[in-house]
């Protein structure tokens, strides 16, 4: 899901003469990094990733490595030479052994810019998108979608708190974000995985759809405020094996329409793309 990359803002401080702008913090970089070309293989494997103790092990096509660094889908990359499909193995080490995934991605981005001479820019372009909209023209909601009086932590808020656990106060921030026992917002991981949410904006459902393999979902429901919903659906992929257990409910999109009164349709829209201006083979270790 899009939104977990580290952003660095300009810092302003009051001085005797007025407001003085401080220079932005330098970009995060790996302490050491090794890049080796690896045998080509089917891109269906995407990129193999392991992270532990400030070390990052990546293996995959350059296109997938760039996508990871910028926090986007491969389909959001435009342009680039044939080098984009070549596979590379990367072993890197951060000075901070407690670096978060977002910080490691920022370091990966710096490495791609420095070692691969990556130059790119973003553009809004017309694209095929998914839109989430009301199923009924009269605005009626489904039987399992109810307005809520709760305001529970969103996925984005929990992820931000989790990312902050590397800092000295991060543990306190995460503990404060997580609902306590007996809190009306409390729900088990099993409930969340089963499609039960409390006190959430519709944007949370958009995030869930993105995680289910439907990137570039746009909310066109017009629904504001917070909602509770309880979805029952078959979590298996469309290509489930013939001998897989029987489904426990309808497919996800069918369940959303029947139970929540919403529907997902393909449409034309605009989306942000990363356009590759230039990229070169990596400089030697």
Secondary structure, 3 states (H helix, E strand, C coil): CCCCCCCCCCEEEEECCEEEEECCCCCCCCCEEEEEEECCCCHHHCCEEEEECCEEEEEEEHHHHHHHHHCCCHHHEECCCHHHHCEEEEEEECCCCCCCHHHHHHHHHHHHHHHCCCEEEEEEEEEEEEEEEECCCCCCCCCCEEECCCCCCCHHHHHHHHHHHHCCCHHHHHHHHCCCCCCCCCCCHHHHHCCEEEEECHHHHHHHHHHCCCCCEEECCCCCCCEEEECCECCCCCCCCCCCCCCCCECHHHHHHHHHCEEEEEEEEEEEEEEEEECCCCCCC
